[in-house]
């Protein structure tokens, strides 16, 4: 049997979580370095997965399959396509930056001993989330995917509720209450979605007799899978509801601003740049792969919901007074674009949606982490408490600007390519939807530039006059993200070559082809004789 690379890639951060949690309480610094070491080891393994993956080869590669619960047809079955490869790489890439950015976020507060928070637990939970997200991107058994799709809620609940943002305008008791509310809301929303999905998973087993994505797809292709139209639609809705909550899609989005607002900046990045991507990834792999006809049936309604997410998220972001909540609502708008690209049912749209997942992860991580550094200096999340920061901390302001420009998809930065592909793919099949979606771009420019203007320009406020610029550790966190945003904006081919073959398989699942141009292009004459005729 070949080396189980996918299992090891997911197991390394899980082992790291156990060892980090076991470090004695007095050795906080050792726990941090241990967590960072395991996150870098996971990144090295993710790079190896990407190197060993052949874009032009089989759809699912590096596969592993072992019997698990034989009586119920459950298997430990893993495999990656191009979409899974790039999202595993994104996850493994971001976690070291999350750990480095949160280096002091869980240190005990000497003046408030009752608010002491175990450093080891904080970093162990981050590694545990990483392990569960990675195996979710690898699982090709529906039941296996469901277990980790739900299990990741538990460590995230404790990261939000137990290690919240220290920059809070109210009392300690009020801050704790807000964190608890945000954590419970996050958990309840996602648990409800998960329970509905569980019913659909059981229904899928009743119909198909197994949980294997590949076997179900093969049975459908061979015509041996008898799934009634109404049954397929109900099962699709059960899966899609859970993924729409995780994504998050309007109107199931309301947990996200609370969770990102009350969490530390690194945990907010973990939520929106890593965990939420499982929802949109699952729409491609499971909704379209398992229920192609139901996916096409539901497309008009989903496109409307995606449009509402785009416009609503951007409009609410414009009116925000809290920096982190503004970024949260901007993410809701961006997830609308991702879902729009998925259900446009074109190769450009789905390629753009996959790239959007990666590029949104990078841009949001850069912007949110710099925002976290800014908030930690001033002790406030309110936009009105800042002004003139670029005069006292130019490096901080400059990196904040680049993160903001990436968020509004400025040409030359990575998100522009993905947003352009999503809109091109949408225009090709649904031109009216594409036209409405473009208003989200205008609103993105508005909320991003207004945020920068109010916080970084203008007179220097008294409270920020002594604000230090980015330290070496903070520069090392942000600089690689900015370099990637620029590099992938100039040369996205390194990702599209991996993603496009997987998108072709997804388009084949739903039996869709790209619309042909409506305007015919006349063939040019090959010689003067033909031209005279």
C-alpha positions as CSV (number, residue, x, y, z in Angstrom):
1,X,0.0,0.0,0.0
2,X,1.4,3.4,-0.9
3,X,2.2,6.0,1.7
4,X,-1.0,7.5,3.1
5,X,-0.1,11.1,2.4
6,X,-3.6,12.6,2.8
7,X,-4.0,10.9,6.2
8,X,-0.7,12.1,7.4
9,X,-1.4,15.7,6.3
10,X,-4.5,15.8,8.4
11,X,-3.0,13.8,11.3
12,X,0.1,16.0,11.8
13,X,-1.9,19.1,13.1
14,X,-4.1,16.7,15.2
15,X,-1.0,15.3,16.9
16,X,0.4,18.8,17.2
17,X,-2.8,19.8,19.0
18,X,-2.5,17.0,21.5
19,X,1.2,17.7,22.2
20,X,0.6,21.4,22.5
21,X,-2.2,20.9,25.0
22,X,0.0,18.7,27.0
23,X,2.8,21.3,27.5
24,X,3.0,22.3,31.2
25,X,1.2,25.5,32.1
26,X,4.4,27.3,32.9
27,X,5.9,26.7,29.5
28,X,3.7,28.9,27.4
29,X,6.4,30.0,25.0
30,X,7.4,26.4,24.3
31,X,3.7,25.6,23.5
32,X,3.6,28.5,21.0
33,X,6.8,27.3,19.2
34,X,5.6,23.7,19.2
35,X,2.3,24.8,17.6
36,X,4.1,26.8,15.0
37,X,6.4,23.9,14.2
38,X,3.5,21.5,13.6
39,X,1.7,24.1,11.4
40,X,4.8,24.5,9.3
41,X,5.2,20.7,9.1
42,X,1.6,20.6,7.8
43,X,2.4,23.3,5.3
44,X,5.3,21.2,4.0
45,X,3.0,18.2,3.6
46,X,0.4,20.3,1.8
47,X,3.0,21.4,-0.6
48,X,4.0,17.8,-1.2
49,X,0.3,16.9,-1.9
50,X,0.2,19.8,-4.5
51,X,3.5,18.6,-6.1
52,X,2.3,15.0,-6.3
53,X,-1.1,15.9,-7.7
54,X,-1.3,15.7,-11.5
55,X,-3.8,18.2,-12.9
56,X,-4.3,16.2,-16.1
57,X,-4.6,12.8,-14.3
58,X,-7.5,11.0,-12.6
59,X,-10.2,13.1,-11.0
60,X,-9.4,12.0,-7.5
61,X,-5.8,11.3,-6.7
62,X,-3.7,10.1,-3.7
63,X,-6.8,8.1,-2.8
64,X,-7.1,6.0,0.4
65,X,-9.9,3.6,1.1
66,X,-10.4,1.3,4.1
67,X,-13.4,-0.3,5.6
68,X,-14.7,1.6,8.7
69,X,-18.3,0.7,9.7
70,X,-18.9,-2.1,7.3
71,X,-22.5,-2.8,8.5
72,X,-23.6,0.6,7.3
73,X,-21.4,0.9,4.3
74,X,-19.2,3.6,5.8
75,X,-15.6,3.8,4.6
76,X,-12.6,5.8,5.5
77,X,-12.2,7.1,2.0
78,X,-10.0,10.0,1.0
79,X,-9.1,11.6,-2.3
80,X,-8.3,15.1,-3.7
81,X,-9.2,16.8,-6.9
82,X,-7.7,20.2,-8.1
83,X,-10.2,22.2,-6.0
84,X,-9.4,20.2,-2.8
85,X,-5.7,20.6,-3.4
86,X,-5.7,24.4,-3.6
87,X,-7.9,24.7,-0.5
88,X,-5.8,22.3,1.5
89,X,-2.8,24.5,0.5
90,X,-4.7,27.7,1.5
91,X,-5.5,26.2,4.9
92,X,-2.0,25.0,5.6
93,X,-0.6,28.3,4.5
94,X,-2.8,30.5,6.6
95,X,-2.5,28.6,9.9
96,X,1.2,29.5,10.6
97,X,0.2,33.2,10.1
98,X,-2.8,32.8,12.4
99,X,-0.5,31.3,15.1
100,X,2.2,34.0,14.7
101,X,-0.4,36.8,14.6
102,X,-2.1,35.5,17.8
103,X,1.3,35.0,19.6
104,X,0.2,37.0,22.6
105,X,-3.6,36.8,22.3
106,X,-4.0,34.1,24.9
107,X,-1.4,35.2,27.3
108,X,-2.7,35.6,30.9
109,X,-3.7,39.1,32.0
110,X,-1.8,39.7,35.2
111,X,-4.2,42.5,36.4
112,X,-7.3,40.3,35.8
113,X,-6.5,36.9,37.2
114,X,-10.1,35.8,36.8
115,X,-9.7,36.3,33.0
116,X,-6.7,34.0,32.7
117,X,-6.8,32.0,29.6
118,X,-4.7,28.9,28.9
119,X,-2.2,29.7,26.1
120,X,-1.7,26.0,25.3
121,X,-5.4,25.5,24.8
122,X,-5.7,28.4,22.4
123,X,-3.0,27.1,20.0
124,X,-4.1,23.4,20.4
125,X,-7.6,24.3,19.3
126,X,-6.3,26.2,16.2
127,X,-4.3,23.1,15.2
128,X,-7.4,20.9,15.8
129,X,-9.5,23.0,13.6
130,X,-6.8,22.8,10.9
131,X,-6.8,19.0,11.1
132,X,-10.6,18.8,10.7
133,X,-10.8,21.3,7.9
134,X,-8.1,19.5,5.9
135,X,-9.8,16.1,6.2
136,X,-13.1,17.7,5.2
137,X,-11.4,18.7,1.9
138,X,-10.1,15.2,1.5
139,X,-13.1,13.1,2.4
140,X,-14.9,11.4,-0.5
141,X,-17.2,9.4,1.9
142,X,-20.2,11.5,2.7
143,X,-20.6,10.2,6.3
144,X,-16.9,10.8,7.0
145,X,-17.2,14.3,5.7
146,X,-20.2,14.9,7.8
147,X,-18.5,13.9,11.0
148,X,-15.7,16.4,10.6
149,X,-18.0,19.0,9.1
150,X,-19.8,19.0,12.4
151,X,-16.9,18.2,14.8
152,X,-15.0,21.4,13.8
153,X,-17.8,23.4,15.5
154,X,-16.6,22.4,19.0
155,X,-13.1,23.8,18.9
156,X,-14.4,26.9,17.1
157,X,-17.0,27.4,19.8
158,X,-14.3,27.5,22.5
159,X,-12.0,29.7,20.4
160,X,-14.8,32.3,20.0
161,X,-16.3,32.1,23.5
162,X,-13.2,31.4,25.5
163,X,-10.6,33.5,23.8
164,X,-12.5,36.6,22.7
165,X,-11.2,40.0,21.6
166,X,-9.8,42.0,24.5
167,X,-10.7,45.3,22.7
168,X,-14.2,45.8,24.0
169,X,-15.8,49.1,24.9
170,X,-17.9,47.7,27.8
171,X,-17.0,46.1,31.1
172,X,-15.3,42.8,31.5
173,X,-18.7,41.2,32.3
174,X,-20.3,42.7,29.3
175,X,-17.5,41.6,27.1
176,X,-17.7,38.0,28.4
177,X,-21.5,38.0,27.8
178,X,-21.0,39.2,24.2
179,X,-18.4,36.5,23.5
180,X,-20.7,33.9,25.0
181,X,-23.6,35.1,22.9
182,X,-21.5,35.1,19.7
183,X,-20.2,31.6,20.4
184,X,-23.6,30.1,21.2
185,X,-25.2,31.7,18.1
186,X,-22.4,30.3,15.9
187,X,-22.9,26.9,17.4
188,X,-26.7,26.8,17.2
189,X,-26.9,28.1,13.6
190,X,-24.4,25.5,12.4
191,X,-25.8,22.7,14.5
192,X,-29.3,23.2,13.1
193,X,-27.8,23.1,9.6
194,X,-25.9,20.0,10.5
195,X,-28.9,18.2,11.9
196,X,-30.9,18.9,8.7
197,X,-27.9,17.6,6.7
198,X,-27.8,14.5,8.9
199,X,-31.4,13.6,7.8
200,X,-30.3,14.1,4.2
201,X,-27.2,11.9,4.7
202,X,-29.4,9.1,6.1
203,X,-31.8,9.6,3.2
204,X,-29.0,9.4,0.7
205,X,-27.9,6.0,2.2
206,X,-31.5,4.7,2.0
207,X,-31.6,5.6,-1.7
208,X,-28.0,4.8,-2.8
209,X,-27.0,2.0,-0.3
210,X,-23.6,3.5,0.5
211,X,-21.9,6.8,1.3
212,X,-19.1,6.8,-1.3
213,X,-19.1,9.8,-3.5
214,X,-17.3,8.0,-6.3
215,X,-19.5,4.9,-6.2
216,X,-22.7,7.0,-6.2
217,X,-21.4,9.0,-9.2
218,X,-20.5,5.8,-11.0
219,X,-23.9,4.3,-10.4
220,X,-25.6,7.4,-11.7
221,X,-23.5,7.4,-14.8
222,X,-24.3,3.7,-15.4
223,X,-28.0,4.3,-14.9
224,X,-28.3,1.9,-11.9
225,X,-29.1,4.6,-9.3
226,X,-32.8,5.0,-9.0
227,X,-33.4,8.4,-7.4
228,X,-36.8,10.0,-7.9
229,X,-36.9,13.7,-8.8
230,X,-38.6,14.8,-5.7
231,X,-36.3,12.7,-3.5
232,X,-33.2,14.2,-5.1
233,X,-34.6,17.7,-4.6
234,X,-35.3,17.1,-0.9
235,X,-31.9,15.6,-0.3
236,X,-30.2,18.5,-2.1
237,X,-32.0,21.0,0.1
238,X,-30.9,19.2,3.2
239,X,-27.2,19.3,2.1
240,X,-27.4,22.9,0.7
241,X,-29.0,24.3,3.8
242,X,-26.1,23.1,6.0
243,X,-23.5,24.5,3.5
244,X,-25.4,27.8,3.1
245,X,-25.2,28.3,6.9
246,X,-21.5,27.6,6.9
247,X,-20.8,29.7,3.8
248,X,-22.7,32.0,5.0
249,X,-25.4,32.9,2.6
250,X,-28.2,35.4,3.2
251,X,-30.5,35.0,5.2
252,X,-28.5,32.4,7.2
253,X,-25.5,34.8,7.7
254,X,-26.3,36.6,11.0
255,X,-24.0,34.5,13.1
256,X,-20.9,35.7,11.2
257,X,-20.7,39.4,12.2
258,X,-21.1,38.5,15.9
259,X,-18.5,35.7,15.7
260,X,-15.9,37.7,13.9
261,X,-16.5,40.8,16.0
262,X,-16.1,39.0,19.3
263,X,-13.3,36.7,18.3
264,X,-9.6,37.7,18.2
265,X,-8.4,38.8,14.8
266,X,-6.5,35.5,14.1
267,X,-9.6,33.5,15.1
268,X,-11.7,35.7,12.9
269,X,-9.4,34.9,10.0
270,X,-9.8,31.2,10.9
271,X,-13.6,31.5,10.7
272,X,-14.0,33.3,7.4
273,X,-10.8,32.4,5.5
274,X,-10.6,28.7,6.5
275,X,-13.7,27.2,8.1
276,X,-16.3,28.9,6.0
277,X,-14.6,27.7,2.8
278,X,-15.7,24.2,3.7
279,X,-19.3,25.3,3.0
280,X,-18.6,26.6,-0.5
281,X,-16.3,23.7,-1.3
282,X,-19.0,21.2,-0.3
283,X,-21.5,22.9,-2.7
284,X,-19.2,22.1,-5.6
285,X,-18.2,18.6,-4.4
286,X,-21.5,17.3,-2.9
287,X,-24.4,19.4,-4.1
288,X,-23.4,19.4,-7.7
289,X,-21.7,16.0,-7.6
290,X,-24.5,14.1,-5.9
291,X,-27.6,16.0,-7.0
292,X,-27.0,17.5,-10.5
293,X,-30.6,17.8,-11.6
294,X,-31.7,19.3,-8.3
295,X,-28.8,21.7,-8.4
296,X,-30.1,23.0,-11.8
297,X,-33.6,23.1,-10.4
298,X,-32.6,25.3,-7.5
299,X,-30.2,27.5,-9.4
300,X,-32.6,30.5,-10.0
301,X,-33.5,30.8,-6.3
302,X,-29.8,30.4,-5.3
303,X,-28.7,33.1,-7.7
304,X,-31.2,35.5,-6.2
305,X,-30.0,34.7,-2.7
306,X,-26.4,35.2,-3.8
307,X,-27.2,38.5,-5.3
308,X,-28.9,39.6,-2.1
309,X,-25.8,38.5,-0.2
310,X,-23.6,40.6,-2.5
311,X,-25.6,43.8,-2.3
312,X,-26.8,43.5,1.3
313,X,-23.4,42.6,2.7
314,X,-21.8,45.5,0.9
315,X,-24.5,48.0,1.9
316,X,-24.4,47.1,5.6
317,X,-20.6,47.2,5.5
318,X,-20.8,50.8,4.3
319,X,-22.7,51.8,7.4
320,X,-20.6,49.9,10.0
321,X,-18.8,51.7,12.8
322,X,-16.9,48.6,14.0
323,X,-13.8,47.7,11.9
324,X,-14.1,43.9,12.4
325,X,-17.9,43.8,11.7
326,X,-17.3,45.8,8.5
327,X,-14.8,43.1,7.4
328,X,-17.4,40.5,8.3
329,X,-20.1,42.0,6.2
330,X,-17.7,42.5,3.4
331,X,-17.0,38.7,3.6
332,X,-20.7,38.0,3.3
333,X,-20.7,40.0,0.1
334,X,-17.7,38.1,-1.2
335,X,-19.2,34.7,-0.4
336,X,-22.2,35.8,-2.5
337,X,-19.8,36.2,-5.4
338,X,-18.4,32.7,-4.7
339,X,-21.8,31.1,-4.7
340,X,-22.9,33.1,-7.7
341,X,-19.9,31.6,-9.6
342,X,-20.7,28.1,-8.5
343,X,-24.3,28.1,-9.6
344,X,-23.8,30.1,-12.8
345,X,-23.0,26.7,-14.2
346,X,-20.2,27.8,-16.5
347,X,-16.6,26.8,-16.4
348,X,-15.4,30.4,-16.0
349,X,-17.8,31.0,-13.1
350,X,-16.8,27.8,-11.2
351,X,-13.1,28.4,-11.9
352,X,-13.5,32.0,-10.6
353,X,-15.4,30.8,-7.6
354,X,-12.6,28.4,-6.6
355,X,-10.0,31.1,-7.1
356,X,-12.2,33.4,-5.1
357,X,-12.1,31.0,-2.2
358,X,-8.3,31.1,-2.2
359,X,-7.9,34.8,-3.0
360,X,-10.6,35.9,-0.5
361,X,-8.8,33.8,2.1
362,X,-5.5,35.7,1.4
363,X,-7.0,39.2,1.2
364,X,-9.2,38.8,4.2
365,X,-6.4,37.4,6.3
366,X,-4.1,40.3,5.3
367,X,-6.8,42.9,6.1
368,X,-8.1,41.4,9.3
369,X,-4.7,40.6,10.8
370,X,-3.5,44.2,10.1
371,X,-6.8,45.5,11.6
372,X,-6.1,43.3,14.6
373,X,-2.6,44.8,15.0
374,X,-4.2,48.3,14.8
375,X,-6.9,47.4,17.3
376,X,-4.5,45.9,19.8
377,X,-2.5,49.2,19.9
378,X,-5.5,51.5,20.5
379,X,-7.7,49.1,22.4
380,X,-10.8,49.9,20.3
381,X,-12.7,48.5,17.4
382,X,-14.6,51.7,16.6
383,X,-13.6,53.5,13.4
384,X,-14.3,56.8,15.0
385,X,-11.5,56.3,17.5
386,X,-8.8,56.5,14.8
387,X,-7.5,59.1,12.4
388,X,-4.1,60.1,10.9
389,X,-2.6,56.7,11.6
390,X,-0.5,56.8,8.3
391,X,1.5,59.7,9.7
392,X,2.6,57.8,12.9
393,X,2.6,54.2,11.6
394,X,3.2,54.3,7.8
395,X,4.0,50.6,7.4
396,X,0.8,49.6,9.2
397,X,-1.2,52.0,7.1
398,X,0.4,50.8,3.9
399,X,-0.2,47.2,4.5
400,X,-3.8,48.0,5.6
401,X,-4.3,49.9,2.3
402,X,-3.0,46.9,0.2
403,X,-5.3,44.5,2.1
404,X,-8.2,46.9,1.5
405,X,-7.4,47.3,-2.2
406,X,-7.3,43.5,-2.5
407,X,-10.7,43.3,-0.8
408,X,-12.2,45.7,-3.4
409,X,-10.5,43.5,-6.2
410,X,-8.2,46.1,-7.6
411,X,-6.7,45.0,-10.9
412,X,-3.2,43.6,-10.4
413,X,-4.1,41.9,-7.1
414,X,-5.3,38.3,-6.9
415,X,-9.0,38.8,-6.1
416,X,-9.5,40.8,-9.3
417,X,-8.9,37.7,-11.4
418,X,-11.4,35.6,-9.5
419,X,-14.1,38.3,-9.4
420,X,-13.6,38.9,-13.2
421,X,-14.0,35.2,-14.0
422,X,-17.1,34.9,-11.8
423,X,-18.7,37.9,-13.6
424,X,-17.7,36.7,-17.0
425,X,-19.2,33.2,-16.3
426,X,-22.4,34.7,-14.9
427,X,-22.8,37.2,-17.8
428,X,-22.5,34.3,-20.3
429,X,-25.6,32.5,-19.0
430,X,-27.4,35.1,-16.8
431,X,-26.6,38.6,-18.1
432,X,-29.1,40.4,-15.9
433,X,-27.7,38.7,-12.8
434,X,-24.2,39.7,-13.8
435,X,-25.2,43.3,-14.3
436,X,-26.8,43.5,-10.8
437,X,-23.7,41.8,-9.2
438,X,-21.4,44.4,-10.6
439,X,-23.0,47.0,-8.2
440,X,-21.3,45.0,-5.4
441,X,-17.9,46.1,-6.9
442,X,-18.9,49.7,-6.6
443,X,-20.0,49.3,-3.0
444,X,-16.8,47.4,-2.2
445,X,-14.8,50.4,-3.3
446,X,-17.0,52.6,-1.2
447,X,-16.7,50.8,2.1
448,X,-13.0,50.0,1.7
449,X,-11.9,53.5,0.8
450,X,-14.1,55.2,3.4
451,X,-12.7,52.8,6.1
452,X,-9.1,53.8,5.1
453,X,-9.9,57.5,4.9
454,X,-11.5,57.6,8.3
455,X,-8.8,55.5,10.1
456,X,-5.6,56.3,8.3
457,X,-5.9,59.9,6.9
458,X,-6.8,63.3,8.3
459,X,-5.6,64.9,11.5
460,X,-3.7,62.7,14.0
461,X,-5.9,62.0,16.9
462,X,-4.3,62.4,20.3
463,X,-4.8,58.7,21.3
464,X,-2.8,57.5,18.3
465,X,0.1,59.9,18.4
466,X,2.3,57.4,20.3
467,X,1.1,54.4,18.3
468,X,4.1,52.2,17.3
469,X,4.5,50.9,13.7
470,X,4.4,47.2,12.8
471,X,7.0,45.2,14.7
472,X,9.2,42.5,13.0
473,X,6.9,39.6,13.9
474,X,3.9,41.5,12.5
475,X,5.7,42.4,9.3
476,X,6.7,38.7,8.9
477,X,3.1,37.8,9.2
478,X,1.7,40.3,6.7
479,X,4.5,40.6,4.1
480,X,4.1,37.0,2.6
481,X,0.4,37.5,2.3
482,X,0.8,40.7,0.4
483,X,3.5,39.1,-1.8
484,X,1.0,36.3,-2.6
485,X,-1.8,38.7,-3.4
486,X,0.5,40.5,-5.9
487,X,2.0,37.3,-7.3
488,X,-1.3,35.5,-7.9
489,X,-2.7,38.8,-9.3
490,X,0.0,38.9,-11.9
491,X,0.3,35.2,-12.6
492,X,-2.9,33.2,-11.6
493,X,-2.0,30.4,-14.0
494,X,-0.3,28.5,-11.2
495,X,-3.7,27.9,-9.7
496,X,-5.9,27.8,-12.8
497,X,-3.9,24.9,-14.2
498,X,-4.8,22.9,-11.2
499,X,-8.4,24.0,-10.8
500,X,-9.6,23.9,-14.4
501,X,-9.6,20.1,-14.9
502,X,-11.6,19.6,-11.7
503,X,-14.1,22.2,-12.9
504,X,-14.5,20.3,-16.1
505,X,-15.5,17.2,-14.1
506,X,-18.0,19.3,-12.1
507,X,-19.5,20.7,-15.3
508,X,-19.8,17.1,-16.6
509,X,-21.6,16.1,-13.4
510,X,-24.4,18.6,-14.0
511,X,-24.3,18.0,-17.8
512,X,-23.6,21.6,-18.6
513,X,-21.5,23.2,-21.3
514,X,-20.5,26.8,-21.6
515,X,-22.9,29.0,-23.7
516,X,-21.7,29.8,-27.2
517,X,-21.2,33.5,-28.1
518,X,-24.4,34.9,-29.6
519,X,-22.4,37.0,-32.2
520,X,-20.9,34.8,-34.9
521,X,-17.3,35.6,-35.9
522,X,-16.8,35.5,-39.7
523,X,-13.9,33.5,-40.9
524,X,-11.1,35.6,-42.5
525,X,-10.3,34.8,-46.2
526,X,-7.2,32.8,-46.6
527,X,-6.0,34.3,-49.9
528,X,-6.8,37.1,-52.3
529,X,-8.7,34.8,-54.6
530,X,-11.2,33.9,-51.8
531,X,-11.5,37.6,-50.9
532,X,-12.5,38.6,-54.5
533,X,-15.1,35.9,-54.5
